[in-house]
Amino acid sequence: MKKALLGLALMLSACTDLPADWTVSRAAPVTQVTVWGRVWTVSQPQDKPGFFRAVRDNNNLNPYGPPARLRTHQAIRAFHAATGCRAVYATMYQNISGEVFSQLDCPAAN
């Protein structure tokens, strides 16, 4: 067993085809969606497993942008548009920067 692990470790150390940031390249993709005229970015942060993050753009500080809507309702729609899963309202929270975090309830794959 020890020899097999040593051989595996030697093979992995000999791999030079991996990019320098190979752990970052395996991160979940970032998706941009539009909800009620505002662009949201939905991603899965690596530091909060099981949660997804939605961030609304600042609309370039345009006072004549789309009408105001509650951020929570927009975030729920952004999570659904980006992933196809429903946000679990009881797990949603926002930080002071306006990022919305939530766990998602995805339908079972048939």
C-alpha positions, 0 to 999 in steps of 0.5 A: 500500500505504501509503495502504491501511494509513493508511486502515485505521489511521484506520478502526480509530482511529475505532471507539468501540464497542470496550470499554475492556478488549477484549483481556481479553474475548478471553481463554480462558474459565474452567471450574469442574469437580468432581473427587472432591468438590473444585472445580477451576478450569481456565483458559488463562493468557495468560503461558504460551502452550500451557499450561493451569492448574488450581487446586484450591479450599481447601475452606474449610479444612474438615478433614472434607471429601472424602478426600485424593487426590493433587493430580496425579491430580485435576488430570489429571481436571480438565483432561480434564473441563474441556476434553475433552483429555488432560494430557501428564504429561511437561509437568506441573509445579506451583508453590509455590501449588499451581497445576498447569500442563500442555500438553494433547493434544486428539483431532483434530477429524473 
